Amino acid sequence: MGALVKVFGERNTGTRAIIRMLRATKRVRLRCAPRGAAGADPALQAAIDAHFKGGWRKLYQAALAHAQDPEITPDDPWKHAAPQLTPMLIHAGVATLFAVRDPYSWALSMARRPYHMFGPRPESFQAFLTRPWMSAVREGVDPVLPSPLHLYCAKLAA
């Protein structure tokens, strides 16, 4: 069994590349808890399909997918969550990496590819910077933040 390393970082900060490099190292492991069960509730999915169209359907489907992500367990938080060391991670002797990117560069990158952004895409960079950000429960921050920059700052503060 290798050393346990937990990678945290906001979207567009290089977490995927870091994880790929760590996976190539034989004496490193990245998970302390088994993955959860995959799959959405078919009745809830049918209700979403029956009641919503277009962007609203996409919004509800994305929220459902995020809530039931098999990658996430209560003891092993999402890499893009506000960093927290759970008792299981502490007990396992985790080493932590937190990826950070220059906030200006990060904001431009997120405006181009706003991963996990709920709602319509903003028409300009200024609109992106000033719009509220709705977060997923697994992020460990407030459900609605004043802007994407507040999301970035909340993750850094954690």
N, C-alpha and C positions, 0 to 999 in steps of 0.2 A: 504494500500500500504506500502511495507516495504522499508528499506534502499536499495539503488542501489549500487551494488558492481561490478566493472569491473575488470576482471582477465586478466593480460597480462603475457607472459612468452614465451621464446623460446621453441620449441619442446623438449620433454623429460625432462621437468623441474617440472612436477607434476601438470600442469594446470588442467588436467582432474580430478584428485583426489580432488584438491581444489574446483573445481566447484561442484563436487558431494557432498562434505561436506556442501557447502553453500546452495545447493538446499534442503538439509535436514533441513535447518534452515527456519522456517516459516516466519520470519520477514525480509528476504533478497530477493531481486529480482536481476536478472542478466542481463536483457535487458531493454534498454530504447526506442528502436525502433523496430517496427515489422519486422519480417523476410521478405526478398525480395521474389520475385516470383521464383519458381524452374523451372528447365527444360532447356534443350539445344535447340538450333536452329536446327531443323531436316535437313535443307538444308546444313548447315555447317557440321553437323555430317556426312552426306552422302558424302560430298566432301572430308572430311578427310579419310573416309573409302575407297573411290575410288582412292585416290592418294597416300596413304601411307600404308606400311606394317611393321610388327614387331615393333621394338623399336621406330621408327619414328612415327608410328600410336599411340603408347602408349603416347609418348611425347605430341603430338598435342591433344589427348583426355584428358590428364591430365590438360593441359593448358586451354582447353575449360571448363572443369569441375570447375577449380579454378576460372575462370572469371565469372562463372554463379552460384556460390555457394549461396543457399538461406539463409544461416546463416549470410551472410555479408551484411551490409547496410552502406552507406556513413557516417551515424551518429553514428554507433556502430561498431567500427573496430574489425577485427578478433583477437582472443586471442593471436595468434602468430605474429601479426603485430608489427612493431616498435610502442611502446606505444605513443599514442597521445590522448589528451582529446579534443573531438570535442565540439562545442558550445552546442549541445544537452546534452552531458554528464555533462558538467559544469552546465548548467541550472538545470539539474535533481539532482545536489548535489552528484555526484558520489564519492564513496570511491574506491580507487584503490589498488589492490594487484599486485605486480610484482614478479613472481616466478623466482628465480635464482638458478643455480646449479653450483657446482665447474666446471670450464671449462674443466679440464682433464677428469673428470667423464662424463661430457656432450658429449665431443668429442668421447669417447669410445662408449657411448650409441647411438649416432647418426650414427657412423660407422656401428654398428650392425643393427640398424633399421633407415635408413635414410628417414624419412617421408618427402614426397613432394620433393624428389630429382629427378631432371630431368636428363635423360641420363643414360648411362650404370653404373652398380654398380662397384666401384673400386675393384681391386684385393687384396689390402692390406690396413691396417690402414694408413700407410705412404701415399699411393696414395689418400686415402680419404682426408687427411689433406692438401694435396698440390693441389688438383684439383679445378678449378673454380666452383662456386656455382651459378646456375641460380635461381633467386627468382621469385615468383609469384607477380603480380601487387599488390595484396591485402596485401603484407608484408610491403609496405611502405619504402623499401630500394632500392638501385640501382638494375637494372635488372640482372646484372652479377657482382658478387663479386669475388675477387681473391681466396677465399677458404671458407669452412664452418666456420672457426674460425673468418673470417672477418664478416660473417653473425652474429655470436654470439656477437661480439664487437659492431656492428652497432646497434643491438637491445638494448644492455646495454647502449650505448651512448644516445639513444633516450630517 
